[in-house]
């Protein structure tokens, strides 16, 4: 019952109306009745024990929204999809996700360097971890180089058969291993574009982007890459981090030139591991950056061995490395990070002036509340770094 209450509390009562037209406010009101809450719990237990996910929960509404400022809308990347799932199904998914995360962390099904989609491993945790490694390296007179990469279409590219093997090998109980077989198949979605509504289409590839279980299943899937990477003897000095579909390779040595061969070897291993799992590495989105307290060495390029960054067109570092919303510079001064978020906060403060002044409009108390909700988190983002 506590897990049900916690899962319900995580959702706002004002979220968008779902395909079943049940709001979170309705579920919270119904769950206040112990008998009805017991029925919800019984349904969740039955889904897990029997290994079955009802067809009603597999239907979703796929809303297509145009991304602003695009010069052309002839490619799928120019659109932002929002997937709406049935409310009661999302509640049960949230409860199951919490259990999988708790056991996965407790029994090391997830790797220590995995962030994102896992409890108590947020974006700021990933940023703090990288910052700590860099500063710890400087204390040993080491210089740090990183190569960041991105996995293309991660959510729809997940192979169901491989996921079943990973869950079984991770040591979860048999009923947990059987449940995804029903959960991942038989999905249908309906497309909505303005006033247009399509018929139901089969959508059985990968995992649903919007499901409470998606990030946990993806985390288990990518944990296989981190584990196999750690088995390579030649890469023992290299660290691999992941944040959902973003990965970072870190190498430390007394000289930046010594980091390059190890990073190239590690990148090649990552490419082959991801390819074997049916995933695609987006080479054109890869980035390299060097952290050194001397300015002259931080411009060293790298030949990744894959187009477009190979031969006469190596990948060179930019002035700043933008990662998970943080702006890193080679000396970790964070001046660009502070400048960016200070300007963003000031622009938001000026926009608040449209809500009224001291004599009319929004009350001063409400303005103070808006400031604490929208301005303070922007100004303090990455403060722990």
C-alpha positions, -999 to 999 in steps of 0.1 A, spaced: 0 0 0 29 23 7 43 17 -28 9 25 -43 7 58 -23 43 68 -32 37 61 -69 5 81 -69 21 110 -51 48 113 -78 22 124 -104 5 158 -106 -33 159 -107 -31 185 -135 -13 164 -161 -27 159 -196 -58 137 -199 -49 101 -209 -66 79 -235 -88 63 -209 -100 98 -197 -90 89 -161 -71 117 -144 -45 113 -116 -68 132 -93 -95 106 -99 -71 77 -90 -59 96 -59 -95 101 -48 -104 64 -55 -73 51 -37 -83 68 -5 -109 40 -2 -90 9 12 -112 -15 -7 -106 1 -41 -69 5 -33 -68 -32 -26 -83 -40 -60 -55 -19 -76 -29 -38 -57 -45 -71 -66 -43 -62 -103 -7 -52 -100 2 -85 -82 -17 -106 -107 1 -89 -137 35 -98 -122 27 -133 -109 9 -145 -141 33 -126 -164 6 -109 -183 1 -72 -193 -36 -65 -202 -42 -53 -238 -60 -22 -225 -28 -9 -210 -9 -15 -243 -29 11 -262 -14 46 -264 -20 79 -280 9 93 -301 6 131 -303 28 148 -330 41 183 -322 62 204 -346 96 216 -332 98 254 -334 123 272 -356 130 244 -381 136 255 -417 121 223 -431 97 196 -418 104 168 -442 123 146 -417 111 129 -386 136 147 -364 117 180 -370 88 167 -348 85 161 -311 63 131 -302 44 128 -269 31 94 -259 1 92 -236 -6 59 -218 -36 47 -198 -35 61 -163 -40 29 -142 -14 11 -164 12 39 -157 5 36 -120 13 -2 -120 44 4 -142 56 30 -117 53 5 -88 71 -22 -108 98 2 -119 105 12 -83 109 -25 -73 132 -33 -102 154 -3 -95 157 -11 -58 166 -47 -63 188 -39 -93 209 -14 -74 210 -36 -42 222 -67 -61 244 -49 -86 223 -56 -117 232 -20 -127 268 -10 -131 283 16 -107 289 40 -136 253 40 -148 233 72 -143 198 83 -154 166 63 -150 180 48 -118 170 60 -83 195 85 -67 216 87 -99 206 120 -115 222 143 -140 239 162 -113 253 130 -98 269 122 -133 283 158 -134 298 155 -99 313 122 -107 331 135 -138 342 166 -120 356 145 -91 375 122 -115 391 152 -132 402 170 -100 414 137 -85 435 132 -116 450 167 -113 460 159 -77 480 130 -92 495 152 -119 472 134 -145 454 150 -174 419 139 -184 405 134 -219 369 124 -227 350 112 -257 312 115 -255 290 95 -279 253 91 -285 232 61 -294 207 67 -322 170 58 -317 178 39 -285 142 34 -273 129 17 -305 161 -2 -312 161 -24 -281 161 -61 -289 135 -80 -268 153 -114 -269 186 -99 -257 167 -81 -229 151 -114 -217 186 -130 -215 200 -99 -196 171 -100 -170 175 -138 -165 213 -135 -161 209 -106 -137 193 -129 -112 157 -116 -110 130 -141 -99 114 -162 -128 81 -142 -126 100 -110 -132 117 -125 -162 85 -137 -177 65 -105 -173 84 -85 -200 76 -111 -226 39 -100 -224 47 -64 -215 68 -57 -246 45 -73 -272 10 -65 -286 13 -27 -283 -9 -5 -304 -8 33 -309 -31 59 -324 -16 90 -340 -30 125 -334 -19 155 -354 -40 186 -346 -76 175 -353 -66 144 -372 -69 110 -355 -56 78 -371 -66 42 -366 -47 19 -343 -13 7 -356 9 -20 -342 39 -6 -322 59 -36 -309 95 -24 -315 118 -15 -286 102 -1 -255 76 27 -251 90 62 -247 69 74 -218 64 42 -199 75 40 -163 94 8 -170 113 20 -201 143 36 -184 147 6 -161 147 -19 -190 170 3 -210 193 6 -180 195 -32 -177 201 -35 -215 230 -10 -215 245 -25 -184 256 -54 -206 278 -30 -226 294 -16 -195 301 -51 -181 316 -65 -213 337 -33 -217 352 -38 -182 363 -74 -192 387 -60 -219 422 -62 -204 437 -34 -226 410 -10 -214 415 -13 -176 428 23 -174 397 36 -193 364 45 -175 330 42 -192 300 62 -180 265 61 -194 234 83 -190 205 65 -208 215 69 -245 246 91 -238 280 76 -230 313 90 -219 348 75 -222 374 89 -198 411 84 -199 438 98 -175 476 99 -179 505 123 -173 503 136 -209 472 142 -232 490 125 -261 490 92 -242 452 94 -238 445 95 -275 454 58 -284 434 44 -255 403 66 -263 405 54 -300 407 17 -289 379 22 -264 356 39 -290 362 10 -314 352 -15 -287 321 5 -278 311 5 -315 314 -32 -319 296 -40 -286 267 -17 -296 265 -31 -331 263 -67 -317 234 -56 -295 215 -41 -325 223 -5 -316 237 23 -338 264 48 -327 259 83 -341 295 92 -351 286 127 -362 274 135 -326 306 123 -309 326 149 -290 361 151 -276 374 173 -248 406 177 -228 409 189 -192 443 205 -186 453 234 -164 476 246 -193 458 262 -223 482 250 -251 474 213 -248 436 215 -248 432 217 -286 445 182 -294 422 165 -321 415 128 -323 410 104 -353 381 81 -342 385 58 -372 349 63 -383 335 88 -407 331 117 -406 360 121 -380 389 102 -396 419 108 -418 422 145 -427 391 154 -408 398 145 -371 375 154 -343 386 185 -325 375 198 -291 352 229 -290 357 258 -267 333 244 -241 319 209 -236 282 208 -231 271 177 -213 237 171 -196 232 208 -194 266 215 -179 291 237 -196 326 224 -189 358 243 -197 393 228 -197 402 243 -162 368 236 -146 362 273 -138 325 270 -150 325 306 -161 305 298 -192 281 277 -172 274 305 -148 271 331 -176 246 309 -195 223 302 -166 225 337 -151 213 351 -185 186 325 -187 174 334 -152 174 371 -159 153 366 -190 128 346 -170 127 373 -143 119 399 -169 92 378 -184 76 376 -149 70 413 -152 42 406 -176 22 390 -148 16 424 -131 32 451 -109 29 461 -73 -7 474 -77 -23 449 -101 -19 415 -115 -4 385 -97 -1 389 -60 34 395 -46 32 362 -26 25 343 -58 53 361 -76 76 350 -48 64 314 -52 70 315 -90 105 329 -84 113 300 -61 98 274 -85 112 287 -118 142 310 -111 160 294 -82 164 260 -99 178 276 -130 203 297 -111 215 269 -89 216 241 -116 250 224 -114 259 243 -82 272 211 -66 298 208 -94 
